[in-house]
Amino acid sequence: MAESQMDMPRGRMIVRCLSPGCVHVALLEAKVLFGPARDWPTAGRSQRFRCVCGGRESRISYAGETAPVEAQPASDAIHLWA
């Protein structure tokens, strides 16, 4: 396995809308959506997702599979944007 693949985070992908005034966040299973870790979006700012508010700027971060989640976000808050 390549070194960059070993450094990839495992588990849940957190996508937060960055539109002013929007608080939508989605908790997604990256492996289910994107397959191998090498195909996962990189953490940081992204325009790959579109929020239900219409915003296309988001921030991606990752949490481990066993990381506790304080508030369960709506699963359909953010949809994939092609």
trRosetta pair geometry for C-beta under 8 A, 3 or more apart (Angstrom, degrees):
i j d omega theta_ij theta_ji phi_ij phi_ji
1 5 5.1 -113 177 82 98 127
1 6 5.7 113 117 -58 119 92
2 5 4.7 92 63 4 84 105
2 6 7.3 -151 96 -8 45 86
2 38 7.7 67 46 -91 125 121
3 6 5.7 -56 -153 32 36 112
3 7 6.6 31 153 -17 67 107
4 7 5.8 -58 -151 37 34 110
4 8 7.1 53 148 -42 62 92
4 38 7.7 77 104 -112 103 86
5 8 5.7 -33 -158 2 40 118
5 36 7.8 -28 -139 164 122 105
5 37 5.5 119 -155 83 82 118
5 38 5.4 -37 -99 -68 105 92
8 37 4.0 141 97 169 154 127
8 38 7.3 -126 -44 -72 156 42
8 40 6.4 124 -165 44 130 131
9 43 7.3 59 10 -49 131 126
9 62 3.6 137 97 105 146 149
9 63 7.9 72 164 13 135 8
9 64 7.1 -110 -170 -78 97 62
10 37 7.1 -57 -92 -93 73 128
10 62 7.7 107 44 169 16 131
10 64 6.4 36 77 -133 79 66
10 65 6.1 -33 124 -28 96 101
11 30 7.5 58 91 22 29 109
11 62 6.4 120 68 178 89 94
11 63 5.7 -90 111 97 130 56
11 64 4.6 128 -14 -169 157 25
11 65 3.8 -145 -104 -56 104 57
11 66 7.6 -101 -108 4 140 47
11 67 6.7 102 147 12 161 105
12 27 5.5 -12 -173 -170 127 92
12 28 6.9 134 -163 68 72 38
12 29 6.5 -53 -109 -94 63 51
12 30 7.3 137 -159 -10 19 91
12 62 6.8 152 85 -158 52 61
12 63 4.7 -11 64 60 105 95
12 64 7.7 14 24 80 84 15
12 65 7.0 134 -18 -102 80 43
12 67 7.1 -114 33 53 117 112
12 69 7.7 -7 57 -72 173 123
13 27 7.6 149 76 -160 48 44
13 28 4.7 -29 65 70 98 93
13 29 7.4 120 16 -145 90 4
13 30 4.1 100 -32 -61 120 102
13 33 7.7 -77 31 38 140 135
13 40 7.0 -166 -82 -159 133 115
13 41 7.4 88 -151 50 143 100
13 60 6.3 -20 -173 -160 102 100
13 61 7.7 151 -161 81 55 35
13 62 5.7 -33 -105 -101 58 75
14 25 6.5 -7 -172 -175 90 108
14 26 7.5 162 -154 82 45 49
14 27 5.9 -14 -103 -105 72 68
14 28 7.8 173 -82 24 25 75
14 60 7.1 142 77 -157 55 47
14 61 4.8 -19 62 66 107 85
14 62 6.9 -177 14 -89 84 21
14 63 6.1 62 -28 -13 116 104
15 25 6.9 161 84 -158 50 58
15 26 4.7 -7 58 56 101 96
15 28 6.4 21 -2 4 112 119
15 46 7.8 -69 -132 60 101 129
15 49 5.3 50 -173 14 146 171
15 58 5.1 12 -174 166 90 141
15 59 7.5 158 -152 76 47 43
15 60 5.6 -14 -100 -100 74 73
15 78 5.0 -117 102 74 125 158
16 24 7.5 155 -152 96 51 55
16 25 4.7 -14 -103 -107 75 92
16 58 6.1 154 76 -162 42 83
16 59 4.9 -14 59 55 99 93
16 61 7.7 12 0 11 108 103
17 22 4.4 -58 108 118 130 131
17 23 7.6 28 57 68 108 5
17 24 4.5 45 3 63 129 96
17 25 7.2 -123 7 -72 77 49
17 51 3.9 37 -99 -79 130 150
17 53 6.3 92 -174 34 162 121
17 55 4.8 99 -163 75 110 139
17 57 7.6 85 -165 81 59 61
17 58 5.6 -49 -102 -103 39 88
17 77 7.9 -119 -23 148 115 106
17 78 6.5 -176 -57 -88 95 118
18 22 7.7 36 77 63 10 113
18 45 7.3 -11 -23 -126 159 92
18 55 6.7 -174 59 167 56 138
18 57 4.4 -70 62 115 115 99
18 58 5.8 -179 -5 -106 93 27
18 59 5.8 96 -60 -23 113 92
19 22 4.1 50 71 7 99 132
19 51 6.5 -124 2 45 125 148
19 53 5.7 -146 60 98 154 134
19 54 7.5 84 -87 75 162 71
19 55 3.2 -120 -42 -88 125 142
19 57 6.6 134 -60 53 65 94
22 51 6.2 69 174 142 153 162
22 53 4.7 -131 -110 21 130 165
22 55 5.7 -121 9 -9 165 147
24 51 5.1 134 72 -152 143 117
24 52 6.3 170 -109 34 161 95
24 53 6.3 -168 -3 -11 135 110
24 73 7.7 98 -172 -163 55 122
24 74 7.7 -56 -144 48 86 110
24 77 4.3 176 -166 175 101 114
24 78 6.0 136 139 -56 119 89
25 73 4.4 -112 91 -107 88 152
25 77 6.2 26 67 99 28 157
25 78 7.5 -36 -166 -17 17 120
26 49 7.7 -152 37 -168 135 151
26 73 5.8 -147 -105 116 26 135
26 74 7.3 -53 -102 82 72 64
26 75 6.9 71 -147 -156 90 31
26 76 7.7 -74 -114 135 116 3
26 77 4.6 -163 -71 62 87 99
26 78 3.9 -117 -12 33 134 101
27 69 6.6 20 -111 -128 160 148
27 72 7.3 -86 21 -153 144 58
27 73 5.1 139 -11 45 95 108
27 75 7.3 -63 59 -104 78 64
28 32 7.8 -132 171 59 81 106
28 33 5.9 6 164 -20 122 143
29 32 4.1 49 98 13 114 116
29 33 6.6 146 85 -10 64 90
30 33 6.0 -68 -145 46 31 103
30 34 5.5 -29 179 31 72 115
30 37 7.7 56 122 -113 126 62
30 40 4.8 26 179 -120 130 119
30 41 8.0 -129 -132 29 114 77
30 62 7.2 -24 -25 -115 146 107
31 34 7.1 -74 -116 58 17 75
31 35 6.8 25 -164 -145 54 10
31 36 7.9 33 -133 -90 77 16
31 37 7.6 -27 -92 -68 84 67
33 80 7.4 172 -159 -73 125 128
34 39 4.6 -171 165 109 100 101
34 40 5.0 131 92 -91 153 57
34 41 7.3 -147 -82 -14 158 71
35 39 5.2 28 67 49 96 142
36 39 5.4 89 67 7 74 101
37 40 5.4 -33 -158 -1 49 120
41 46 5.7 32 176 -112 139 152
41 48 5.5 -136 -101 28 144 160
41 60 5.4 -139 106 -104 119 178
42 46 7.8 162 65 -78 69 112
42 60 7.2 122 98 78 38 132
43 60 5.4 -136 -128 102 44 87
43 61 5.4 55 -143 -112 108 48
43 62 6.0 -91 -81 -5 116 95
44 59 6.8 -70 176 -146 23 74
44 60 6.4 -7 44 53 35 86
45 57 6.7 -21 -161 -166 101 89
45 58 7.4 145 -153 82 53 40
45 59 5.9 -37 -92 -99 52 69
45 60 7.9 156 -104 14 4 80
46 49 6.5 58 107 11 114 90
46 57 7.9 144 77 -156 41 45
46 58 5.3 -31 67 71 88 88
46 59 7.3 137 18 -111 84 20
46 60 5.1 33 -3 -15 135 114
47 56 5.1 34 -152 149 86 98
47 57 6.2 -27 -94 -95 79 53
47 58 7.5 145 -95 22 30 80
47 81 7.5 -81 154 86 61 137
48 58 7.6 -81 51 48 70 119
48 60 7.9 10 43 -49 119 135
48 80 7.4 -38 149 -150 84 71
48 81 6.2 157 155 59 36 92
49 56 7.5 171 89 -150 47 53
49 58 4.9 -11 61 12 114 154
49 60 8.0 132 -2 -71 128 102
49 78 5.0 29 168 166 130 119
49 79 7.1 153 -162 80 83 34
49 80 6.3 -71 -114 -119 72 36
49 81 5.2 126 -156 7 18 104
50 54 7.2 -24 -177 -151 98 27
50 55 7.3 163 -157 84 56 44
50 56 5.3 -21 -106 -102 77 76
50 78 7.2 163 82 -163 34 77
50 79 6.0 -26 69 70 85 83
50 80 7.7 29 24 126 83 19
50 81 3.5 108 -19 -77 97 125
51 54 6.7 -30 77 37 84 23
51 55 4.3 12 35 55 124 91
51 56 7.6 -136 12 -68 81 31
51 58 6.9 148 -48 -77 101 112
51 77 7.1 -22 -145 151 81 76
51 78 5.1 -44 -104 -109 61 87
51 79 8.0 135 -122 23 15 70
52 76 7.6 65 -61 133 129 81
52 77 6.2 -100 -2 -167 117 45
52 78 7.0 -115 -17 -89 77 40
52 79 7.1 89 -68 -5 73 100
55 58 7.3 119 122 -62 106 79
56 81 6.3 175 -131 170 93 176
58 78 6.8 78 -106 -144 150 150
63 67 4.0 -117 173 63 103 149
63 69 7.3 115 111 -81 166 88
64 67 4.4 118 54 -31 78 101
69 72 6.1 80 121 -85 126 62
73 77 5.7 -63 163 0 108 146
74 77 4.3 116 73 -50 98 97
76 79 7.0 11 -167 -69 71 89
